[in-house]
C-alpha cells in the first residue's frame, strides 16, 4: 500500500505543483493529501463514503452484540413448554 500511495501522490500532487521551494512545503502538502485521501475522499466501491468512515462502521458492526434468537426460539429448541395454569 505504501508503494502505491507513494506513486499516486507523486503523480497527483508533487509533479503538477512543482517547483517546491522547501522540503517542508512538500511534507505539508503530502500530509494534507493523505488526510484528504483517507478522511474526505468518497470511494465508489464502498458506498460513496470516506475509507475511514467505512472502516469505523465495519468494526462497530463487528463489536455490537448480535441477538440471534428469542425466548420462544429457546423454548422450541429445548422442547420446553410454557404453562401459566395453576396446579
N, C-alpha and C positions, 0 to 999 in steps of 0.2 A: 504494500500500500504506500509506503514512504516513497519508493521509486516512482510510482505512478503519480503521486501528488507532486513530487519534485518536478517531474517533466511537465505536468499540467500547469503548475503555477509559473514555471519558466516561460511556457508558451503564452499563457493568458495574461500574465502580469508583468513579468520582468522585461521581456523583449519589446512589447509595444510601448512601454513608458520610459525607455531609456533615452538619454543617458541619466543615470542616477549620480548624484553628487557625492553621497556618502553611503557607507555600509549601513548606518543607522536608518537611512531612508528605505533601503531595501528590506531591512529586518522589520520595520514598522509596516510597510506595505504588505509584506508576506504574512505577518500576524493578522492584519485586517482581512486579507483574502481568506486565510484559513478559518477565521471566525465566521465570515460570510458563508463559506463552503459548508461548514458544519452546522451552523445555527440559523441561517436565514434562507439558504437556497432551497427551493421547493423541488423535490425529487419526484418525477412522474411515476417511477416504478413502485413507490411506497405510498401512493395515495396523495401526492402533491403536498407533502408535509416535509419540514426540515429533518435531516437524518437524526439529529439529537432528540427531537420530539418523538420520532418513531421508536428510537431505542428506549427512551423513557417509558413510553406506553407498553412496549414489549415486556420489559422487566417488571412493570407494575402488574400486568396481567399474570405473569408467572408467579408472583408472590401473593396475589389475592387468593384467599381460600375458596375452593370450588365446592358448592353443595351439589352432590350427585344423587342423593336420594332423599325421600321424605319419610316421615314416621310410618305412614301407611305402607310404603315400599318395604320398610324393615319388617313390619308385621307379616306381610305376604311372603317374604323370602324365608322367614324363620318359622312359618307355619303357626304363628300365634293368632289367637282371635281376641278381639276386644269385646268385652261384655260389660254393660252397665246395669245389669239386672241384679237386684238384691237377692240374696240367698235365703 
